[in-house]
Structure formats: structure tokens, C-alpha cells
């Protein structure tokens, strides 16, 4: 393999690995933002008597959280495919076996993990919605 091709493969690999690492870090960050926003909305409910906008905000936050996290699934798979392709293209067959390239991710793959995070956000939304509708406003 030429030196130029090796450098290009290294750049593609580094880019894919960096982006994959970033997306993995952002999974919980996005979920924490949603849960924090729910807590703020519940806090606002104690100061408001008309709470319909707060419930709408909870729904919108939940939908945005789910959409963003769901997009992570496709993005992460794309970067994993690039890394796998480089491993298969750049490594001779005898070096591929120790890398266990043919093995699957196991039962807790990325898609399942992200869907669990979405369920956590939905559960938080249900609790926040219930609290917003049932909490007593200050001074009443």
C-alpha cells in the first residue's frame, strides 16, 4: 500500500473514531439536558396557574430528545462501518482474527442502548407532565 493511501486511511480512521467517541459522549448529555429541562418546567409550574404551555414544552423536549438520539444511531453506524472497512481493507486476514471483526456487538448494542435512553427521557416526561398538572401553585 502506498504511503499516500496509508495517510488517507489514517485520516479517515481518526475522523471516524473521533466522531464516534463524540457521539457516545453526547448520548447522556442530551438525555441529561431533557431531564434538567423537565425539572425547570416543574419548578415553573409552582409559579403559574395556566400550565398548558409547560405541558406542550415537555412534549416538544421529549420529541426533540428522541429525534436527536435516534439520529445518533445512524451516525454511529456509519462511523463504525468506516472503521470496519479500514480494518478489513488495511489488515491482512491473519491480523483480522485477533481484532474479532466478525463478532457482533452483543445484546446491548448501540441501538438498544439509545432506545433505553429515549425511554428514560419519556419516563421523565410522563413524571414531569403529571407533576406540572398536579402541583399546587404558590399562593393558592
BELPEBEL-V871638 format. One record per run of one state. SS is the DSSP state (H for helix, E for strand, C for the rest). FROM is the first residue (numbers start at 1). LEN is the number of residues. If there is no record, write none. Layout:
SS_FROM_LEN, SS_FROM_LEN
//
This chain:
C_1_2, H_3_43, C_46_6, H_52_39, C_91_2, H_93_7, C_100_10, H_110_25, C_135_6
//
